[in-house]
Amino acid sequence: ACWPLLPSAAEYGDITFARQAAGMDDIPPAVFPHWVHRMQYKCADCHDELFKMKAGANPVTMDAMQAGRWCGACHDGKAAFESNFDTCRRCHNK
């Protein structure tokens, strides 16, 4: 179970992934809608196997996602929309 029972600010809020790659300043950072996912899944579905619960501990890259890591574990075009250049604005928006 996730404690406390009442959602925390982190559970409600969106998570903006810090930009890691150089030369990509024209692409907005990815924004993860945490609460949308929390309505459908339990904390243990993603933490700590897919994502560590510490800011900056998850070096998410598009290459790793396309290989089925991080968001790509679900966003594969089967379980959820595929993470690719056709869907980039779903996460990389302002």
C-alpha positions, -999 to 999 in steps of 0.1 A, spaced: 0 0 0 10 36 -5 12 57 26 -2 81 36 -37 72 24 -43 108 13 -25 117 -19 6 139 -14 15 168 -35 39 146 -54 11 122 -63 -11 150 -77 15 170 -95 31 165 -129 68 156 -130 90 174 -154 120 154 -164 153 174 -164 169 177 -198 199 154 -200 209 155 -237 229 185 -250 218 203 -282 181 196 -276 171 230 -262 144 235 -289 125 204 -276 105 210 -244 113 186 -215 90 156 -210 62 161 -185 48 131 -168 12 133 -156 16 115 -123 -19 117 -111 -34 103 -143 -12 72 -138 -20 71 -101 -57 68 -109 -50 36 -129 -21 19 -112 -7 12 -77 26 27 -66 43 -7 -67 34 -11 -104 62 14 -112 82 19 -80 110 8 -75 113 -16 -104 108 8 -132 114 41 -114 133 49 -83 115 73 -60 142 100 -60 145 130 -82 173 126 -107 177 89 -101 161 78 -134 182 87 -164 153 84 -189 163 85 -226 143 79 -257 167 51 -267 161 33 -234 124 38 -237 123 23 -272 142 -7 -258 114 -12 -233 128 6 -203 113 34 -182 81 47 -198 87 23 -227 78 -6 -205 41 3 -210 42 29 -238 50 2 -264 19 6 -286 2 -23 -269 -4 -15 -233 -4 23 -240 4 47 -269 38 41 -283 65 66 -274 80 77 -307 84 107 -330 47 106 -340 36 109 -304 63 132 -290 40 161 -282 20 140 -258 49 142 -234 71 170 -247 46 199 -245 48 233 -230 
